[in-house]
Amino acid sequence: MVIYFSVLLLISVVFSICYAISWHKNFDVHLTLIFTIIPIANVGYFLYSLADDTRSYLSALQVIYLGGCFLILFIMLNIFSTCGINVPKWIKALFFIFNTAIYISVLTAGKLKIFYKDISIEDGELVKEYGGMHTVFIIMVISYTVICAFTLLFTLVKKDNISHRIILLLFCPTILTVAAYFMGKLFGIGDIYLVPLSYVISQFVYLGIVRTLVLYNLGETALASIVKAGSAGFISIDNSFNFLGGNDMGME
């Protein structure tokens, strides 16, 4: 089990490095947050595989739930941004406060009976009795998934200015991570094995999305071509009108 989680952690770090190399200032900030939080969550799964007492299991779970509480939020906000749906900042702030409240309840595990009523080790396996905030967590995951699916379907049907390839790719990580969690529970496989694998697959899909975003960024490609051709002059200044730089034509 340690080798399995070690390999997944290594792959997730490599994928995040690939994203960092491909990063562009026009990328949505939530996409960057997705590639940041997945390796952190996989560190939690790696620590879980090394745990041998209740305290170490709890510590690992608290790292794991960083991904559980915030990854689906970042995925949803990235979908809004990619699909051109303007969400007011105060609504985004409410989403973040709500998810943070759920994660704070995770941090109380072992002390308060909010997220877990009880947690123990039986025959080498972690046994958990869920509390009320865990139910809120499940409702949150399902609700965000439904919102994501509806947004993508709406964009696919109603909008022509968004690449259908990107929309279809965005379906994959949205459904995959949630399906991995519930399938693990349903079939007794254990979400602890399927979810980190789904995270890594999602990173791979997002790298494909990144490549597509670069190809479809026609405005920036056209501007770069104009600058390279030297047919237009450009200069840059700051808010105080201090000269910062320019191309050759602009300098002339």
Summary of the structure (lengths in Angstrom):
residues: 252
radius of gyration: 21.8
end to end distance: 64.3
largest distance: 77.7
contacts: 750
relative contact order: 0.11
helix: 73%
strand: 8%
